[in-house]
Amino acid sequence: MTATDPALTALAQGWCALSLLHGRIEAHIERALQAGHDLSVREYSLLDVLSRQHDGEGGHLQMKQVADAVVLSQSATTRLVTRLEDRGLLSRYLCPTDRRGIYTDVTPAGLQLLEEARPTNETALREALDTAAHNPELAPLVRAVETLRTPA
């Protein structure tokens, strides 16, 4: 492949369109969450990921797993956890079976804020996708996103 290869150009254009769609969606959701709940997209994502933990085997995430789930470095995730802990939305505790491990749980206040913010997130996502669907370059990506299903 060369830089002028049509397949490479199409691939690069597709990547640019995907990046544009992601950026527009994230910016729209960010504004809505900040205005309505004083939450960033990353904070919302972190609360959402941690709220899905359970007490069964493998139910609590280690910091690296959390970082991977919210697409941040471990150090950025730790800083984010600290900020939300300072706001009373998260708490940390030692792993009962491995005293070296530290887990993070969403507090009742964090769960309440998450539940209040969830409709805002969903509405903002829908609005951003509807707007993007009118752009011929982004419309195929919107259709692809809308057909994705979470594996059962």
N, C-alpha and C positions, 0 to 999 in steps of 0.2 A: 504494500500500500504506500502511496505517496500522499503528500499533503493536499494534492489536488484530486485525489481519488474520490469519485462521487460517493462511494460507500462511506468513506471516512468523513466527508463533508456532511452527509445525511446523519451519521452518528453524532457528530459534533453539534449539529443543529438540534437533533433530538435531545441531547444532553442540555443544551442551552434552554430549550423550551421547558424541560423538566425542572431545571434550576429556577427559571422565571416563575413557573407555577408555584413551586414550593415557597419561594420568597414572598410572593403576593399573598398566599394563604397564611403563612406565618405572620406577616406584618398585620394583616387584617385581624387575625385572632389575638395577636399581642395587644393591639389597640383596644379591642373589646374587653379582654381580661383585665388589662390595666385600669380602664375606665370603670368597669363594674365591680372589680374584686381586689384591686391592688395586687394582682398576680402577673408575673411574666409567663410566657409560653413554657419556658424551661421549668419554672416553679410548678406550674399546673401539671406538666408532664411528670415531674418527680413525685408529686403527691399522688397522681394517678397510678404510676408504677408501684409505689410503695403500698398503696391502698389494696392492691391485689395480692399481697403476701398472705400466707396462711400458716397455721401451726404444724401442718403435716411435714413429712420428709421433703427436704428441698424447698420448703415454703418461704423461707426468709432469704433474701438476697444479700450477698456480700457486696461491698462497695464497688468492686470491679464490675459485677453484674449490673448493678444500678447504673453505673457510668455508661456501660454499653447500651442499656435500655433507653437512656435519655440522650445518647450521642454526645457525651462530654468526656473530657479527660477525667481521670480519677481525682486529680487535685481540684479541678473546677467543680466536680460533683461534691467533693468534701466541703468546699466553700459554700456551695448552694445549700447543702444540708445544714451547715452551721447557721446560715441566714434564716432558714425556715425554723430551725430549732430555737433561735433567738426570738422569733415571733410566736413561739409556742405552738407551732403547727406540726413539728416532728419531735421525737425523743429518741435518744440512743441508749442502748443497753448492751451488756456483755452477753455473748453467746453462752447459754447454759452448759453446753457440752465442750466448748473450746474457748477457754478464757482469753485467748488472743483475738478472737473474732468479736467485732462490734456490729450489731444490727441497728437498723433505724426503723421506727414505726411511726405511723401517722397518729397524731393525738386526736382526741374527740373534736377539738377545735379545727384541726386540719381536715378531718373528714367532713365536718359541717361546711367549711369553706369550699372544699372540693365539690360537694353536692350542690352548693349554691352556684358554683362556677360552671358546672358541667353543661347546663342548658345554654349558657353564654358561649361556651366553646363550640358546642354543636351548631348553634345558630350562626355564629361567625364563620365556621367551616362551610356550612351550606351556602351562605351569602357569597363567600369567596369563590367557591366552585361555580355557582350560578353566574357570577360575573365573568369568570374565566371561560365559561362555556361559550360565550359570545365572541371570543377571540378565535379565529380559524386555526391559528397555530397551537393554541392550548386545548381546544375542544376535544381532540382525540385523547389527550391525557386525562382530561376530566372524565370522559367516558370510561377509561381504563380504571381510574380510581373508584368510580361509582360501581364497577362490577366486581371489585375485590371483596372477598369474604374472608373473615377470620376462620382459620381451620378449626373444626370442632374437636 
